Amino acid sequence: MRISDTLAARLKEFGVELRPSVPLSEKTSLGIGGTTDQLLLRKSETIPDVMHLLANENIPHRFLGGGTNVLIADDELPYVVLHLPTSQPGMRVEGNAAYVDAAADLGGMVTFCAKRDLGGMEGLIGVPGSVGGALRMNAGAYGTQIGSYVREVELYRASTGKLEILRGDDIRFDYRHTSFAVEDVMLRVKLELPSKPFKEILALIKVCNEKRRASQPLNQKSAGCIFKNPPGGSAGRMIDELGLKGHRVGDAMVSDRHANFFVNVANASCADMLRLIDEVRERVRVSYGVELDNEVIFWKN
């Protein structure tokens, strides 16, 4: 999808920077993704105008956060990608409340709050991606879920075409799922966090980091867990018990460290990864009678 010079000029009036023909393989943790134009939304207050303009011009679009939980189709993509710049995201603390821009790095936010004696999110320190992405998926690890601490979310709400503030009670946070619409754009969040001495937080962070280093392929290209855990079960355990660690389709491989992490060992295509996902899902279905649901989000071509 290409943006015309005329449309680019109009978008610039709203503070949007156009970056043409961006390979999204460079924007995702899997290192997979086709090419399209990228629009950097420099002014959050103009987002409704930008969305209205794109709709009037019949320009399909998708919003990309940190790119850590997404599998994007190969080749030229039929939509442009919207992105909030991550150079200087805002973070501030007032008492037990933390106000954080959605573009902020999730781990950076945990550290920022920890240094101000606000804890509760230690388990999220090693989860890659942006705060906005964590909100959308209700990111969680080691007994922690970000939704537990959300009190307000400022967002562009696609259903109304306006910037709105939702209270935490008005948002449904489930396991790896929330009530946000796909087209909603998270802008900022207010979190209410428990007070805790920095030394105690740091000790828990170290424990979580040690667990991750021991069990996850941190130095390989992955999107985190591919499948959601079924109720009362573990997707990784079932895949491991089937002896599928190291199973490959092209350059897509089931990690030999964590069976629910699929890695791009060199130059895997989206087709490679999709076939690997389908093969593993089918093996689990046949052997355990369990239908695994994707945790990773797939963007079709």
Backbone torsions as a table, in degrees:
resi	resn	phi	psi	omega
1	MET	NA	125.4	-179.5
2	ARG	-115.8	138.6	176.5
3	ILE	-90.4	130.2	179.5
4	SER	-70.5	159.6	178.5
5	ASP	-61.6	-36.8	-179.7
6	THR	-64.4	-46.1	179.3
7	LEU	-67.6	-37.2	178.4
8	ALA	-59.9	-39.7	179.8
9	ALA	-66.0	-39.7	178.8
10	ARG	-68.5	-39.4	178.1
11	LEU	-64.7	-35.1	-179.7
12	LYS	-61.1	-31.2	178.5
13	GLU	-63.2	-24.4	178.8
14	PHE	-98.0	15.1	177.3
15	GLY	78.4	23.2	-179.1
16	VAL	-97.9	129.3	176.6
17	GLU	-99.4	127.1	178.9
18	LEU	-94.0	128.4	171.9
19	ARG	-119.1	105.3	-172.8
20	PRO	-76.9	149.2	171.6
21	SER	49.2	57.4	179.9
22	VAL	-89.4	126.7	174.6
23	PRO	-75.9	115.5	-176.7
24	LEU	-72.1	-10.7	172.2
25	SER	-61.4	-22.5	178.1
26	GLU	-87.0	-7.2	-176.1
27	LYS	-110.8	0.8	-177.9
28	THR	-121.4	148.7	-178.6
29	SER	-69.5	-21.5	176.3
30	LEU	-79.1	-17.4	-177.0
31	GLY	69.9	29.8	-178.8
32	ILE	-128.6	138.6	176.5
33	GLY	153.9	145.3	-179.5
34	GLY	-79.1	-163.2	-173.3
35	THR	-115.2	139.5	175.1
36	THR	-162.8	174.7	176.9
37	ASP	-79.1	141.4	179.3
38	GLN	-111.5	134.1	178.0
39	LEU	-113.9	117.3	178.2
40	LEU	-91.9	120.2	-176.5
41	LEU	-89.7	95.2	-173.8
42	ARG	-77.7	-26.2	-175.8
43	LYS	-124.1	106.9	-175.2
44	SER	-63.5	-28.6	-178.2
45	GLU	-68.8	-16.8	-180.0
46	THR	-96.1	1.3	-177.0
47	ILE	-56.7	-43.9	177.5
48	PRO	-57.3	-39.7	178.2
49	ASP	-65.3	-40.6	179.6
50	VAL	-63.7	-46.2	-179.4
51	MET	-63.1	-40.2	178.8
52	HIS	-63.7	-41.7	179.3
53	LEU	-64.0	-45.0	179.1
54	LEU	-62.4	-39.3	179.1
55	ALA	-65.3	-42.5	179.9
56	ASN	-64.2	-31.0	-179.3
57	GLU	-91.5	4.0	-179.7
58	ASN	56.2	43.7	178.8
59	ILE	-99.7	107.2	176.1
60	PRO	-66.1	145.5	-175.3
61	HIS	-148.8	157.5	175.0
62	ARG	-137.5	153.5	179.8
63	PHE	-103.4	126.3	180.0
64	LEU	-112.0	123.9	176.4
65	GLY	-88.9	-119.7	-179.5
66	GLY	-78.6	-9.2	176.8
67	GLY	71.7	25.1	-174.1
68	THR	-101.6	-8.6	-177.6
69	ASN	-132.3	37.5	-173.9
70	VAL	-138.7	140.9	174.3
71	LEU	-116.1	116.8	-172.3
72	ILE	-109.5	138.4	-179.5
73	ALA	-59.6	159.0	-179.3
74	ASP	-83.1	176.4	172.0
75	ASP	69.1	-166.0	-179.6
76	GLU	-70.6	130.6	-175.1
77	LEU	-98.0	144.1	-175.1
78	PRO	-87.6	24.9	178.4
79	TYR	-150.1	154.8	173.7
80	VAL	-90.3	160.9	-178.3
81	VAL	-114.0	128.9	176.8
82	LEU	-97.0	142.7	-174.0
83	HIS	-147.7	135.1	172.7
84	LEU	-87.8	125.4	179.6
85	PRO	-58.4	144.4	-174.7
86	THR	-112.6	15.0	-173.4
87	SER	-67.4	-44.9	-177.8
88	GLN	-139.7	66.8	178.9
89	PRO	-67.6	144.3	-178.1
90	GLY	-81.6	138.0	174.2
91	MET	-144.4	128.4	176.1
92	ARG	-148.2	158.0	-177.4
93	VAL	-126.0	134.7	172.9
94	GLU	-130.8	105.7	-175.4
95	GLY	63.0	-123.4	178.9
96	ASN	-96.3	8.5	-179.6
97	ALA	-101.8	131.8	175.2
98	ALA	-114.1	128.5	178.4
99	TYR	-109.5	118.0	-170.0
100	VAL	-134.0	134.7	174.3
101	ASP	-68.6	144.1	-178.8
102	ALA	-63.7	-24.5	-179.1
103	ALA	-77.2	-8.8	-178.3
104	ALA	-66.6	149.8	174.9
105	ASP	-69.5	133.4	-175.4
106	LEU	-61.2	-48.1	179.4
107	GLY	-63.1	-37.4	177.4
108	GLY	-63.2	-36.8	177.9
109	MET	-66.1	-43.1	179.3
110	VAL	-59.6	-43.7	179.9
111	THR	-66.5	-43.4	179.0
112	PHE	-56.7	-46.8	-179.7
113	CYS	-69.2	-38.6	-179.5
114	ALA	-60.1	-40.0	-179.9
115	LYS	-67.0	-13.2	177.1
116	ARG	-110.0	22.8	174.5
117	ASP	61.7	36.7	174.3
118	LEU	-118.3	120.0	-175.0
119	GLY	-116.6	-153.1	179.6
120	GLY	98.2	-23.2	-175.0
121	MET	-111.9	21.4	-175.9
122	GLU	-54.9	-37.0	-177.7
123	GLY	-64.9	-17.8	-178.0
124	LEU	-90.0	-2.0	-172.4
125	ILE	-58.1	-34.9	-176.6
126	GLY	-99.6	3.4	178.4
127	VAL	-77.3	120.3	-176.3
128	PRO	-75.6	161.4	174.2
129	GLY	112.0	-175.4	-176.1
130	SER	-93.6	164.7	176.2
131	VAL	-63.4	-38.9	178.5
132	GLY	-60.6	-43.0	177.4
133	GLY	-64.9	-37.8	177.7
134	ALA	-64.2	-38.4	177.6
135	LEU	-64.8	-46.0	-176.3
136	ARG	-60.6	-39.9	-175.8
137	MET	-99.4	2.1	-172.9
138	ASN	49.1	59.4	-177.0
139	ALA	-55.1	141.5	-179.7
140	GLY	-152.7	156.6	176.6
141	ALA	-168.9	143.3	175.8
142	TYR	51.7	44.1	174.5
143	GLY	84.5	2.1	-179.4
144	THR	-110.8	136.5	171.6
145	GLN	-130.4	134.9	-175.3
146	ILE	-62.6	-31.4	-178.0
147	GLY	-59.0	-24.8	-179.1
148	SER	-63.5	-23.6	-173.2
149	TYR	-109.7	-0.3	-176.4
150	VAL	-77.5	128.6	176.8
151	ARG	-113.3	-31.3	176.9
152	GLU	-150.9	147.3	173.0
153	VAL	-132.5	123.9	172.2
154	GLU	-92.1	131.4	-175.7
155	LEU	-153.8	162.4	165.9
156	TYR	-88.1	120.6	-176.8
157	ARG	-100.0	115.3	-174.1
158	ALA	-62.1	-33.9	-175.7
159	SER	-67.7	-24.9	-180.0
160	THR	-110.3	-17.2	-177.1
161	GLY	71.6	22.1	-176.0
162	LYS	-130.0	161.6	169.2
163	LEU	-80.3	130.3	-177.1
164	GLU	-136.9	162.5	172.4
165	ILE	-118.2	119.7	177.9
166	LEU	-101.7	135.9	173.4
167	ARG	-76.4	152.0	-178.8
168	GLY	-56.8	-34.4	-179.5
169	ASP	-68.3	-18.8	-179.3
170	ASP	-90.7	0.0	-178.9
171	ILE	-112.0	132.5	178.0
172	ARG	-92.3	120.2	177.4
173	PHE	-110.1	110.7	176.7
174	ASP	-113.3	-175.7	178.2
175	TYR	-65.9	111.7	178.6
176	ARG	54.3	32.6	179.6
177	HIS	-157.5	146.2	176.5
178	THR	-136.4	175.3	-178.9
179	SER	-89.2	4.2	176.7
180	PHE	-64.0	142.3	174.7
181	ALA	-76.0	155.0	-178.6
182	VAL	-57.1	-36.3	-175.3
183	GLU	-85.5	-6.9	178.1
184	ASP	-65.6	144.7	178.7
185	VAL	-118.8	111.0	177.2
186	MET	-70.7	136.5	-178.5
187	LEU	-115.8	-47.8	-178.7
188	ARG	-150.1	158.8	178.7
189	VAL	-137.2	145.9	169.9
190	LYS	-108.8	123.3	179.0
191	LEU	-112.6	142.8	172.6
192	GLU	-110.2	115.9	-171.2
193	LEU	-119.0	148.0	179.0
194	PRO	-75.5	146.0	175.7
195	SER	-71.7	138.5	-179.9
196	LYS	-159.3	137.6	179.1
197	PRO	-60.1	140.3	-177.4
198	PHE	-54.7	-39.6	-178.4
199	LYS	-61.6	-38.6	178.3
200	GLU	-68.1	-41.5	177.7
201	ILE	-61.8	-45.6	-178.4
202	LEU	-61.2	-38.7	179.6
203	ALA	-63.8	-41.9	178.3
204	LEU	-68.8	-36.7	177.1
205	ILE	-61.2	-41.8	179.9
206	LYS	-63.6	-40.0	178.4
207	VAL	-62.6	-45.4	180.0
208	CYS	-63.9	-41.8	179.6
209	ASN	-64.3	-38.4	178.1
210	GLU	-64.9	-40.2	177.4
211	LYS	-62.4	-41.7	-179.3
212	ARG	-66.3	-45.5	-179.1
213	ARG	-60.8	-32.1	-177.2
214	ALA	-79.5	-21.5	-170.1
215	SER	-126.6	-9.0	-175.0
216	GLN	-123.0	149.1	-179.8
217	PRO	-81.5	70.7	-171.7
218	LEU	-66.4	-22.7	-177.1
219	ASN	-98.6	12.1	177.7
220	GLN	-119.1	159.8	-179.2
221	LYS	-77.1	116.2	179.9
222	SER	-147.1	173.2	176.0
223	ALA	-115.3	26.1	-174.7
224	GLY	74.2	-151.5	-179.4
225	CYS	-68.1	132.3	179.6
226	ILE	-78.6	-41.3	-176.1
227	PHE	-113.5	148.8	169.2
228	LYS	-72.5	148.5	173.8
229	ASN	-71.6	132.0	176.4
230	PRO	-70.1	158.8	-179.5
231	PRO	-53.2	123.0	177.3
232	GLY	73.7	8.5	-177.9
233	GLY	-133.6	-177.5	-179.8
234	SER	-132.7	117.3	178.7
235	ALA	-61.1	-43.5	-179.3
236	GLY	-61.5	-40.6	-179.7
237	ARG	-63.6	-44.8	-179.3
238	MET	-63.9	-43.2	179.6
239	ILE	-64.1	-39.6	179.0
240	ASP	-64.9	-44.7	-178.9
241	GLU	-63.9	-23.9	176.9
242	LEU	-83.0	1.6	178.0
243	GLY	70.8	29.8	-174.1
244	LEU	-94.4	-1.0	173.6
245	LYS	-58.6	131.8	-178.6
246	GLY	87.5	-6.7	178.6
247	HIS	-66.1	134.3	-173.6
248	ARG	-126.2	149.9	163.4
249	VAL	-129.7	108.7	-172.8
250	GLY	59.7	-127.6	178.9
251	ASP	-97.7	11.1	173.4
252	ALA	-95.3	130.9	-172.7
253	MET	-142.3	143.1	169.5
254	VAL	-70.6	124.8	-176.4
255	SER	-57.0	141.6	176.0
256	ASP	-84.2	0.4	177.5
257	ARG	-104.6	-38.0	-178.5
258	HIS	-142.2	115.5	-170.1
259	ALA	-69.3	-15.0	177.7
260	ASN	-96.5	6.8	171.9
261	PHE	-105.8	123.6	175.1
262	PHE	-106.5	131.2	-171.8
263	VAL	-116.6	153.9	173.2
264	ASN	-96.5	102.3	-172.1
265	VAL	-79.7	-15.4	178.4
266	ALA	-156.0	-87.9	-177.2
267	ASN	-131.1	54.5	-179.3
268	ALA	-64.0	142.7	173.7
269	SER	-92.2	166.1	174.4
270	CYS	-61.0	-39.0	179.1
271	ALA	-61.1	-39.6	176.2
272	ASP	-58.4	-48.9	-175.3
273	MET	-67.6	-39.5	179.4
274	LEU	-64.6	-40.3	179.2
275	ARG	-65.9	-39.6	177.5
276	LEU	-63.1	-44.6	178.3
277	ILE	-59.4	-45.4	-178.8
278	ASP	-65.3	-40.9	-179.8
279	GLU	-63.4	-44.5	-179.0
280	VAL	-68.1	-42.9	178.4
281	ARG	-58.3	-42.3	-178.9
282	GLU	-66.9	-40.1	178.7
283	ARG	-62.4	-41.0	179.1
284	VAL	-67.6	-40.4	-179.9
285	ARG	-62.4	-45.2	-178.2
286	VAL	-67.7	-42.1	-173.9
287	SER	-81.3	-34.6	-173.7
288	TYR	-117.1	-9.9	-176.5
289	GLY	69.3	24.4	-177.7
290	VAL	-115.2	130.1	176.8
291	GLU	-96.9	109.1	-178.0
292	LEU	-79.2	135.9	175.8
293	ASP	-97.2	142.2	178.5
294	ASN	-66.1	137.1	166.0
295	GLU	-93.3	-37.2	176.5
296	VAL	-69.6	143.2	-178.4
297	ILE	-96.0	130.2	-178.7
298	PHE	-102.7	124.8	174.0
299	TRP	-100.7	111.7	-179.9
300	LYS	-72.2	163.1	176.3
301	ASN	-83.3	NA	NA
